[in-house]
Amino acid sequence: MSIAANTSTCPDHPCADALDMLSLGHEQTRALAGECRRFARHVACDPAMQDVAEALCRAIHRMAALEEELFFPAARAVLEASSLVDLAELEHATARQIIRQLQQTDPREPRYEALVLALTECVERHARHEQGQLFPQLRASGLDMDALEQQLNERLAQHDDDVLRVVDHGRPERATAH
């Protein structure tokens, strides 16, 4: 889940709140996942697929850190049953496990492509779960989304050294610091 270098996930328009901000992060990460799938379907052993896969891994690590440090604790504090948060955390652990395997696999091996595809499916499943189930419950909970968005933006400002911005055709481009 990739976030723009100006510390806002909504560079062209203001996000309504923290959930919109996280949704945009999901969309950006999904764009990278889609680019990985396009490479996997059409090109055998293209070095560019490895670059996009590495960008996806960085985006996932960054978004997972934001969610785990700030979003999940806030969600647990307002939801009576935290099984939705538990599931989201398990999805993060699954993604991290796939990423570890990916980092240990030679990109020329067929297994590399399989791991990339598994990671893209994990990204899709996680985004659907959070946006379809967790976010609606949080909207109804009374959680202060503006305060959470501010915390997320402050946390992003501390980690703008390796940020990617998704640009034309979902291709990652290293953002420049402002």
The 8 nearest C-alpha neighbors of each residue, nearest first, counted from 0:
[[1, 28, 58, 24, 59, 62, 25, 27],
 [0, 2, 58, 27, 24, 28, 163, 164],
 [1, 3, 8, 24, 164, 163, 162, 0],
 [4, 2, 164, 8, 5, 6, 7, 163],
 [5, 3, 6, 162, 159, 174, 176, 2],
 [4, 6, 7, 3, 177, 176, 10, 156],
 [7, 5, 4, 156, 155, 152, 3, 8],
 [8, 6, 9, 5, 10, 3, 152, 2],
 [7, 9, 2, 3, 20, 10, 23, 24],
 [8, 10, 7, 12, 13, 14, 11, 20],
 [9, 11, 12, 7, 8, 13, 3, 5],
 [12, 10, 9, 13, 8, 14, 7, 3],
 [11, 13, 9, 10, 14, 15, 8, 7],
 [14, 12, 9, 15, 11, 10, 7, 16],
 [15, 13, 16, 9, 19, 20, 12, 17],
 [14, 16, 19, 13, 17, 20, 18, 145],
 [15, 17, 145, 144, 14, 19, 18, 148],
 [18, 16, 148, 20, 144, 19, 147, 21],
 [17, 19, 21, 20, 16, 22, 134, 144],
 [20, 18, 22, 16, 17, 21, 14, 15],
 [19, 21, 17, 23, 18, 22, 8, 14],
 [22, 20, 24, 18, 23, 19, 17, 25],
 [23, 21, 19, 25, 24, 20, 18, 26],
 [22, 24, 26, 20, 25, 21, 19, 27],
 [23, 25, 0, 21, 27, 22, 26, 1],
 [24, 26, 22, 28, 23, 0, 27, 126],
 [27, 25, 23, 29, 24, 28, 30, 22],
 [28, 26, 30, 24, 29, 25, 1, 0],
 [27, 29, 0, 25, 31, 30, 26, 1],
 [28, 30, 32, 26, 31, 27, 25, 33],
 [31, 29, 33, 27, 169, 28, 32, 26],
 [32, 30, 34, 28, 33, 29, 55, 169],
 [33, 31, 29, 119, 35, 30, 34, 28],
 [34, 32, 30, 36, 35, 31, 29, 37],
 [33, 35, 31, 37, 32, 36, 30, 169],
 [36, 34, 32, 38, 33, 37, 48, 39],
 [35, 37, 39, 33, 38, 34, 40, 32],
 [38, 36, 34, 40, 35, 39, 41, 33],
 [39, 37, 35, 42, 41, 36, 40, 48],
 [38, 40, 36, 37, 41, 42, 35, 112],
 [41, 39, 37, 38, 36, 42, 43, 35],
 [42, 40, 38, 39, 37, 43, 36, 45],
 [43, 41, 38, 39, 45, 40, 44, 37],
 [42, 44, 45, 41, 39, 38, 40, 107],
 [43, 45, 107, 46, 42, 106, 48, 108],
 [44, 46, 47, 48, 43, 42, 49, 38],
 [47, 45, 49, 48, 44, 50, 106, 107],
 [46, 48, 50, 45, 49, 51, 38, 52],
 [49, 47, 51, 46, 50, 45, 38, 52],
 [48, 50, 52, 46, 47, 51, 53, 106],
 [51, 49, 47, 53, 48, 52, 54, 46],
 [50, 52, 54, 48, 53, 49, 55, 35],
 [53, 51, 49, 55, 54, 50, 48, 35],
 [52, 54, 56, 50, 55, 51, 49, 57],
 [55, 53, 51, 57, 52, 56, 58, 50],
 [56, 54, 52, 58, 53, 57, 31, 59],
 [55, 57, 53, 59, 54, 58, 60, 52],
 [58, 56, 60, 54, 59, 55, 61, 53],
 [57, 59, 0, 1, 55, 61, 56, 60],
 [60, 58, 0, 56, 62, 61, 57, 63],
 [61, 59, 57, 63, 58, 62, 64, 56],
 [60, 62, 58, 64, 59, 63, 57, 65],
 [61, 63, 0, 65, 59, 64, 60, 58],
 [62, 64, 66, 60, 65, 61, 59, 67],
 [63, 65, 67, 61, 62, 66, 68, 60],
 [66, 64, 62, 68, 63, 67, 69, 61],
 [65, 67, 70, 63, 64, 69, 68, 71],
 [68, 66, 64, 71, 65, 69, 63, 70],
 [69, 67, 65, 66, 64, 70, 71, 72],
 [70, 68, 66, 72, 67, 65, 71, 73],
 [69, 71, 66, 73, 72, 74, 67, 68],
 [70, 72, 74, 67, 73, 66, 69, 75],
 [73, 71, 75, 74, 70, 69, 76, 68],
 [74, 72, 76, 70, 71, 75, 69, 77],
 [75, 73, 71, 76, 72, 77, 78, 70],
 [76, 74, 72, 78, 73, 77, 81, 71],
 [75, 77, 73, 74, 78, 72, 79, 71],
 [78, 76, 74, 75, 140, 79, 142, 73],
 [79, 77, 75, 80, 76, 74, 81, 140],
 [78, 80, 81, 77, 75, 76, 82, 74],
 [81, 79, 78, 82, 83, 75, 84, 77],
 [80, 82, 84, 83, 75, 78, 85, 79],
 [81, 83, 85, 84, 80, 86, 87, 75],
 [84, 82, 86, 81, 85, 133, 87, 132],
 [83, 85, 87, 81, 86, 82, 88, 71],
 [86, 84, 82, 88, 83, 87, 81, 89],
 [85, 87, 89, 83, 84, 88, 82, 90],
 [88, 86, 84, 90, 89, 85, 83, 91],
 [87, 89, 91, 85, 90, 86, 84, 92],
 [90, 88, 92, 86, 91, 87, 93, 85],
 [91, 89, 93, 87, 88, 92, 94, 125],
 [90, 92, 88, 94, 89, 93, 95, 87],
 [93, 91, 89, 95, 90, 94, 96, 88],
 [94, 92, 90, 96, 91, 95, 89, 97],
 [93, 95, 91, 97, 96, 92, 98, 118],
 [96, 94, 98, 92, 93, 97, 99, 91],
 [95, 97, 93, 99, 98, 94, 92, 100],
 [98, 96, 100, 94, 99, 95, 101, 93],
 [97, 99, 101, 95, 100, 96, 94, 102],
 [100, 98, 96, 102, 101, 97, 95, 103],
 [101, 99, 97, 103, 98, 102, 104, 96],
 [100, 102, 98, 104, 103, 99, 97, 114],
 [101, 103, 99, 100, 104, 98, 105, 97],
 [104, 102, 100, 101, 99, 105, 98, 111],
 [105, 103, 101, 102, 111, 106, 100, 108],
 [104, 106, 107, 108, 111, 103, 102, 101],
 [107, 105, 111, 108, 104, 49, 44, 112],
 [108, 106, 105, 44, 109, 111, 43, 104],
 [107, 109, 110, 106, 111, 105, 104, 112],
 [110, 108, 111, 112, 107, 113, 106, 44],
 [111, 109, 113, 108, 112, 114, 104, 106],
 [112, 110, 114, 106, 109, 113, 108, 104],
 [111, 113, 115, 114, 110, 109, 116, 39],
 [114, 112, 110, 116, 111, 115, 117, 109],
 [115, 113, 117, 111, 116, 112, 118, 101],
 [114, 116, 112, 118, 117, 113, 111, 119],
 [115, 117, 119, 113, 118, 114, 112, 120],
 [118, 116, 114, 120, 115, 119, 113, 121],
 [117, 119, 121, 115, 116, 120, 114, 94],
 [118, 120, 32, 122, 116, 121, 117, 115],
 [121, 119, 123, 117, 118, 122, 124, 116],
 [120, 122, 118, 124, 119, 123, 125, 117],
 [123, 121, 119, 125, 120, 124, 126, 118],
 [124, 122, 120, 126, 121, 125, 127, 119],
 [125, 123, 121, 127, 122, 126, 128, 120],
 [124, 126, 128, 122, 127, 123, 121, 129],
 [125, 127, 123, 129, 128, 124, 25, 130],
 [128, 126, 124, 130, 125, 131, 129, 123],
 [129, 127, 125, 131, 126, 132, 130, 124],
 [130, 128, 133, 126, 132, 131, 127, 134],
 [129, 131, 134, 127, 128, 132, 126, 133],
 [130, 132, 128, 127, 129, 133, 134, 135],
 [133, 131, 129, 128, 134, 130, 135, 136],
 [132, 134, 129, 136, 135, 83, 130, 137],
 [133, 135, 137, 130, 136, 129, 132, 138],
 [136, 134, 138, 137, 133, 132, 139, 131],
 [137, 135, 139, 133, 134, 138, 140, 132],
 [136, 138, 140, 134, 139, 135, 133, 142],
 [139, 137, 135, 136, 140, 134, 141, 142],
 [138, 140, 136, 137, 141, 135, 142, 134],
 [141, 139, 137, 142, 138, 136, 77, 78],
 [140, 142, 139, 143, 138, 137, 77, 144],
 [141, 143, 140, 144, 137, 77, 138, 73],
 [144, 142, 146, 145, 141, 147, 148, 17],
 [143, 145, 147, 17, 16, 146, 142, 148],
 [146, 144, 148, 16, 147, 143, 149, 17],
 [145, 147, 149, 148, 144, 143, 150, 17],
 [146, 148, 144, 150, 149, 145, 17, 151],
 [149, 147, 17, 151, 145, 150, 146, 16],
 [148, 150, 146, 152, 147, 151, 153, 145],
 [151, 149, 147, 153, 148, 152, 154, 146],
 [150, 152, 148, 154, 149, 153, 155, 147],
 [153, 151, 155, 149, 154, 150, 6, 148],
 [154, 152, 150, 156, 155, 151, 149, 157],
 [155, 153, 151, 157, 152, 156, 150, 158],
 [156, 154, 152, 158, 157, 153, 6, 151],
 [155, 157, 153, 6, 154, 158, 159, 152],
 [156, 158, 154, 155, 159, 153, 160, 152],
 [159, 157, 155, 156, 160, 154, 161, 162],
 [158, 160, 162, 161, 156, 4, 157, 155],
 [159, 161, 158, 162, 176, 4, 157, 175],
 [162, 160, 159, 163, 158, 173, 174, 57],
 [161, 163, 159, 4, 160, 174, 3, 2],
 [164, 162, 173, 174, 1, 172, 171, 3],
 [163, 165, 3, 172, 174, 171, 166, 2],
 [166, 164, 171, 169, 170, 27, 172, 163],
 [165, 167, 169, 170, 164, 171, 168, 172],
 [168, 166, 169, 170, 165, 171, 172, 164],
 [167, 169, 170, 166, 34, 165, 30, 171],
 [170, 168, 30, 165, 167, 166, 31, 34],
 [171, 169, 168, 166, 165, 167, 172, 31],
 [172, 170, 165, 164, 163, 166, 169, 173],
 [171, 173, 164, 163, 174, 165, 170, 166],
 [172, 174, 163, 164, 162, 175, 171, 161],
 [173, 175, 163, 164, 4, 172, 162, 176],
 [174, 176, 177, 173, 4, 162, 5, 163],
 [175, 177, 4, 174, 5, 159, 160, 162],
 [176, 175, 5, 4, 174, 6, 159, 3]]
